[in-house]
Amino acid sequence: MLDIAGPGQVFTAANELVAAALGQTAYDVQVIAPGAAQVVATSGIAFAVAAADTTVGPPDTLIVAGGRGVMEAARDETLRDWVRTRASRARRVASVCTGAFLLAATGLLDGKRAVTHWRHCDELARRFPLVRVETDPIFVRDGAIWTSAGVTAGIDLALAMVEEDLGRAIALEVARSLVVFLKRPGGQAQFSALLALQAADERFASLHDWLAEHLAEDLSLPRLADRAGMSERTFLRRYREATGMTPASAVERLRVEASRQMLAETRLPIKRIAARCGFGSEETMRRAFAKLHGVSPSDYRERFGTAT
C-alpha cells in the first residue's frame, strides 16, 4: 500500500502548495494496472485504478510499485513490454521497493546503479547480474532511472523528485506537512548492523547492546568471550551459528556503521572518527570501508554528508 500511497501523497501535497500559491497544480497522479478496475493491497485497502491500455499520452514520470505480486508481474511479457514502451517515452522512470525486479526484468536497469528492499538486494543482484545493486542507499538515481529501498523510501524518492521539479522550498514544505525528513540525516543505511545482529539470536542481544556502547575499547575475542561467559572456542562456535559471521566481522560492521553516521552528520576529522570508533588508525578504517562499501571514508562523506 505504501509503495503507492507514499509517493502519491507527496505529489498531492505538492499540488496543494502550488495551487495555493499559483492557482494551478504541478502533477496529475494516476494509478494504473493491467485490465482491472481496482487493485487490493495486502493490507486489504483497495485502489481504484485506470486500465493500462486506456491511458492516453506518454507519462512524465513512471513509477513501478513493488509488493508480493511483483515476481509474477516480472514474468508477464505483455506487462514488461508495456513498461518498456512507456519508459522509453517518459522523462524519468522509478521503482519503489521490490518494484525494481519488474524494472530489471525489462532490461531498464542493465548497467545502472539500483537499490531495492534490503531483504532482496542479494536476490536482485543474483537474478540480474548486469544491474549494479547497492545495498545501503534509501534511493539511487542513475540518470533518468530512480530506484528506492523498502516501503517508506518511496516517500524519500518522491520528495527528491519534487525538489528537482519545484525547488527545495516546496519540497521542504511538503516534508514538513508530512512530518518527515526532506533528507534523512545519515539515513542512507536501510538496515543497521546492530539491528541485524540483534535479530539474529536473542542469546547475544545484551552483548550487542554493550558492543555498541564500547566500540572504542578492546573488543578482542578473549574479552568478548569473557563478557558472554563462555570459553573462546564455545563463544566463537555459538556466535557463528547465531549470526552467520565471526565476532571480529560483527565488530568491524558495527564500527563501520558508527563511523558512517559520524562522517555523515559531523565535520570531525576522519582520523578522530577512526579513533572514536575503535579502528586504531585511519588506514584500518579506510580498508574496512573499502571492503564493506567499496568507497573510501572521504568519498562516503562527500556523497552522503549532511553537516555544514
C-alpha positions as CSV (number, residue, x, y, z in Angstrom):
1,M,0.0,0.0,0.0
2,L,2.7,2.5,1.0
3,D,4.6,1.9,-2.3
4,I,1.7,3.7,-4.0
5,A,0.2,5.9,-1.2
6,G,3.6,7.3,0.0
7,P,4.8,8.9,-3.3
8,G,1.2,9.7,-4.2
9,Q,0.7,11.7,-1.1
10,V,4.0,13.6,-1.7
11,F,2.9,14.7,-5.1
12,T,-0.6,15.5,-3.8
13,A,0.8,17.7,-1.0
14,A,3.0,19.5,-3.6
15,N,-0.1,20.1,-5.7
16,E,-1.9,21.7,-2.7
17,L,1.0,24.1,-2.1
18,V,1.4,25.1,-5.7
19,A,-2.4,25.5,-6.1
20,A,-2.5,27.8,-3.0
21,A,0.3,29.9,-4.4
22,L,-0.3,29.9,-8.1
23,G,-3.8,28.6,-8.6
24,Q,-2.7,25.6,-10.6
25,T,-1.3,22.1,-10.0
26,A,2.0,20.5,-10.8
27,Y,1.1,16.8,-11.0
28,D,-1.7,14.7,-12.4
29,V,-1.3,11.4,-10.4
30,Q,-2.8,8.3,-11.9
31,V,-2.7,4.7,-10.6
32,I,-2.7,2.3,-13.5
33,A,-2.8,-1.5,-13.7
34,P,-3.5,-4.0,-16.5
35,G,-7.1,-5.0,-17.0
36,A,-8.6,-4.2,-13.6
37,A,-10.9,-1.6,-12.1
38,Q,-9.2,-1.9,-8.7
39,V,-6.2,-3.4,-7.0
40,V,-6.4,-4.7,-3.4
41,A,-3.2,-4.2,-1.4
42,T,-2.0,-6.8,1.1
43,S,-3.4,-4.5,3.8
44,G,-6.9,-5.0,2.4
45,I,-7.2,-1.5,1.1
46,A,-8.3,-1.2,-2.5
47,F,-7.0,1.3,-5.0
48,A,-9.2,2.5,-7.9
49,V,-7.0,2.2,-11.0
50,A,-7.1,3.2,-14.6
51,A,-6.7,0.3,-17.1
52,A,-3.2,0.3,-18.6
53,D,-4.5,0.1,-22.2
54,T,-6.7,3.1,-21.8
55,T,-4.2,5.6,-20.6
56,V,-3.5,8.4,-23.1
57,G,-0.2,10.0,-23.9
58,P,3.3,9.3,-22.5
59,P,3.9,9.7,-18.8
60,D,6.2,12.3,-17.5
61,T,7.2,10.1,-14.6
62,L,6.6,6.3,-14.5
63,I,6.8,4.7,-11.0
64,V,6.6,1.0,-10.6
65,A,5.4,-0.3,-7.2
66,G,6.6,-3.5,-5.5
67,G,4.8,-6.0,-3.4
68,R,4.1,-9.7,-3.2
69,G,2.9,-9.9,-6.7
70,V,5.9,-8.3,-8.3
71,M,7.8,-11.5,-9.1
72,E,4.8,-12.8,-11.1
73,A,4.4,-9.4,-12.7
74,A,8.0,-9.5,-13.8
75,R,7.3,-12.8,-15.8
76,D,4.4,-11.2,-17.7
77,E,5.8,-10.4,-21.1
78,T,2.9,-8.1,-22.0
79,L,3.4,-6.1,-18.9
80,R,7.2,-5.9,-19.4
81,D,6.6,-4.6,-23.0
82,W,4.1,-2.0,-21.7
83,V,6.6,-0.8,-19.1
84,R,9.4,-0.7,-21.6
85,T,7.4,1.2,-24.1
86,R,6.1,3.8,-21.7
87,A,9.5,4.2,-20.1
88,S,11.1,5.0,-23.5
89,R,8.7,8.0,-23.7
90,A,8.9,9.1,-20.1
91,R,11.2,11.8,-18.7
92,R,12.1,9.6,-15.8
93,V,11.3,6.1,-14.5
94,A,11.4,4.8,-11.0
95,S,10.6,1.9,-8.8
96,V,9.6,1.6,-5.1
97,C,10.9,-1.3,-3.0
98,T,10.7,-4.6,-5.0
99,G,9.3,-2.8,-8.0
100,A,13.0,-2.9,-9.0
101,F,12.5,-6.5,-10.0
102,L,10.0,-5.5,-12.7
103,L,12.2,-2.7,-14.0
104,A,15.2,-5.1,-14.1
105,A,13.1,-7.7,-16.0
106,T,12.6,-5.1,-18.7
107,G,16.3,-4.5,-19.1
108,L,15.9,-0.9,-18.0
109,L,18.3,-1.4,-15.1
110,D,21.1,-3.0,-17.1
111,G,24.4,-1.3,-16.4
112,K,22.6,1.0,-13.9
113,R,23.1,1.6,-10.2
114,A,20.0,0.4,-8.3
115,V,18.6,-0.5,-4.9
116,T,15.7,-2.4,-3.5
117,H,14.4,-3.6,-0.1
118,W,17.4,-4.7,2.0
119,R,16.0,-8.3,2.2
120,H,16.1,-8.6,-1.6
121,C,19.3,-6.9,-2.6
122,D,21.2,-10.1,-2.9
123,E,18.4,-11.7,-4.9
124,L,18.2,-8.8,-7.3
125,A,22.0,-9.0,-7.9
126,R,21.8,-12.8,-8.4
127,R,18.8,-12.7,-10.8
128,F,20.1,-9.7,-12.8
129,P,23.9,-9.6,-12.8
130,L,24.0,-6.6,-15.2
131,V,22.4,-4.4,-12.5
132,R,24.8,-2.7,-10.2
133,V,23.0,-3.3,-7.0
134,E,23.8,-1.1,-4.0
135,T,22.6,-2.2,-0.6
136,D,22.7,0.9,1.6
137,P,21.1,4.0,-0.1
138,I,17.5,4.9,0.7
139,F,17.2,5.7,-3.0
140,V,19.5,5.7,-6.0
141,R,19.4,7.9,-9.1
142,D,21.3,6.9,-12.2
143,G,20.5,9.3,-15.0
144,A,16.7,9.1,-15.7
145,I,16.3,5.9,-13.7
146,W,15.4,6.1,-10.0
147,T,15.1,3.2,-7.6
148,S,14.2,3.2,-3.9
149,A,14.6,0.9,-0.9
150,G,11.8,-0.6,1.1
151,V,8.3,0.8,1.5
152,T,8.7,4.2,3.1
153,A,11.8,5.0,1.0
154,G,9.3,5.8,-1.8
155,I,8.5,8.9,0.1
156,D,12.2,10.0,0.1
157,L,12.4,9.3,-3.6
158,A,9.2,11.3,-4.4
159,L,10.4,14.2,-2.2
160,A,13.7,14.3,-4.2
161,M,11.7,14.4,-7.4
162,V,9.6,17.3,-6.1
163,E,12.8,19.1,-5.1
164,E,14.1,18.7,-8.7
165,D,10.9,19.8,-10.2
166,L,9.7,22.6,-8.0
167,G,12.7,23.6,-5.8
168,R,13.9,23.0,-2.3
169,A,11.4,25.3,-0.6
170,I,8.4,23.4,-1.9
171,A,9.9,20.0,-1.2
172,L,10.8,21.1,2.3
173,E,7.3,22.4,3.0
174,V,5.9,19.0,1.7
175,A,8.2,17.2,4.1
176,R,7.1,19.4,7.0
177,S,3.4,18.8,6.2
178,L,4.0,15.0,6.2
179,V,6.3,15.2,9.3
180,V,9.2,13.5,7.6
181,F,12.8,14.5,6.8
182,L,13.4,16.1,3.4
183,K,16.7,14.2,3.5
184,R,17.1,11.6,6.3
185,P,20.2,12.6,8.3
186,G,22.6,9.7,7.9
187,G,19.7,7.7,6.7
188,Q,21.2,6.0,3.7
189,A,21.6,2.8,5.6
190,Q,18.5,0.7,5.2
191,F,19.1,-1.8,8.0
192,S,21.6,-1.1,10.7
193,A,24.3,-3.6,11.6
194,L,23.2,-3.6,15.2
195,L,19.5,-4.4,14.4
196,A,20.6,-7.1,12.0
197,L,22.8,-8.7,14.8
198,Q,20.0,-8.3,17.4
199,A,17.6,-10.0,15.0
200,A,19.9,-13.0,14.6
201,D,19.7,-14.5,18.0
202,E,18.4,-13.3,21.4
203,R,21.3,-15.1,23.2
204,F,23.7,-12.3,22.3
205,A,21.3,-9.3,22.5
206,S,22.8,-7.9,25.6
207,L,26.3,-8.4,24.2
208,H,25.4,-6.5,21.1
209,D,23.9,-3.6,23.1
210,W,27.1,-3.5,25.1
211,L,29.3,-3.6,22.0
212,A,27.5,-0.5,20.5
213,E,28.5,1.5,23.6
214,H,32.1,0.3,23.8
215,L,33.4,0.4,20.2
216,A,36.5,2.4,21.0
217,E,37.7,-0.3,23.5
218,D,39.5,-3.6,23.2
219,L,36.9,-5.9,21.6
220,S,39.2,-8.9,21.1
221,L,37.9,-12.5,21.1
222,P,39.1,-13.2,24.7
223,R,37.3,-10.1,26.0
224,L,34.0,-10.8,24.2
225,A,34.1,-14.4,25.2
226,D,34.5,-13.4,28.8
227,R,31.7,-10.9,28.5
228,A,29.5,-13.6,27.2
229,G,30.5,-16.0,29.9
230,M,31.9,-18.7,27.6
231,S,35.2,-20.1,26.6
232,E,36.7,-18.6,23.5
233,R,36.1,-21.8,21.4
234,T,32.5,-22.2,22.6
235,F,31.8,-18.5,22.1
236,L,33.2,-18.4,18.6
237,R,31.2,-21.5,17.5
238,R,27.9,-20.4,19.0
239,Y,28.3,-16.8,17.7
240,R,28.9,-18.1,14.2
241,E,25.9,-20.3,14.5
242,A,23.7,-17.4,15.7
243,T,24.8,-14.6,13.4
244,G,26.5,-16.3,10.4
245,M,29.7,-14.3,11.0
246,T,32.7,-14.2,13.3
247,P,32.8,-11.8,16.3
248,A,35.6,-9.9,14.5
249,S,33.4,-9.3,11.4
250,A,30.5,-8.2,13.6
251,V,32.7,-5.7,15.5
252,E,34.0,-4.4,12.2
253,R,30.5,-3.9,10.8
254,L,29.4,-2.0,14.0
255,R,32.4,0.2,13.8
256,V,31.9,1.0,10.2
257,E,28.2,1.8,10.8
258,A,29.2,4.1,13.7
259,S,31.8,5.9,11.6
260,R,29.3,6.2,8.7
261,Q,27.0,8.1,10.9
262,M,29.7,10.4,12.2
263,L,31.0,11.0,8.7
264,A,27.5,12.0,7.5
265,E,26.5,14.1,10.5
266,T,29.7,15.8,11.7
267,R,32.7,17.5,10.3
268,L,35.1,15.8,12.7
269,P,38.4,14.8,11.0
270,I,38.5,11.3,9.7
271,K,41.4,10.4,11.9
272,R,39.4,11.4,15.0
273,I,36.4,9.4,13.9
274,A,38.6,6.4,13.3
275,A,39.9,6.7,16.9
276,R,36.4,7.2,18.4
277,C,35.0,4.1,16.6
278,G,37.9,1.9,17.6
279,F,39.7,1.4,14.4
280,G,43.1,2.3,15.8
281,S,44.2,4.1,12.7
282,E,42.7,6.0,9.7
283,E,44.2,3.3,7.4
284,T,42.4,0.5,9.2
285,M,39.1,2.4,8.8
286,R,39.8,3.0,5.1
287,R,40.3,-0.7,4.5
288,A,37.2,-1.6,6.3
289,F,35.2,0.9,4.3
290,A,36.6,-0.3,1.1
291,K,35.8,-3.9,1.9
292,L,32.2,-3.3,3.1
293,H,31.1,-0.4,0.9
294,G,33.6,-0.1,-2.0
295,V,34.4,3.5,-1.2
296,S,36.8,5.5,1.0
297,P,35.6,7.4,4.1
298,S,36.2,10.7,2.4
299,D,34.2,9.6,-0.7
300,Y,31.4,8.5,1.6
301,R,31.3,11.8,3.4
302,E,31.3,13.8,0.1
303,R,28.4,11.7,-1.1
304,F,26.3,11.5,2.0
305,G,27.5,14.2,4.4
306,T,24.7,16.5,5.7
307,A,26.8,18.5,8.2
308,T,27.7,22.1,7.1
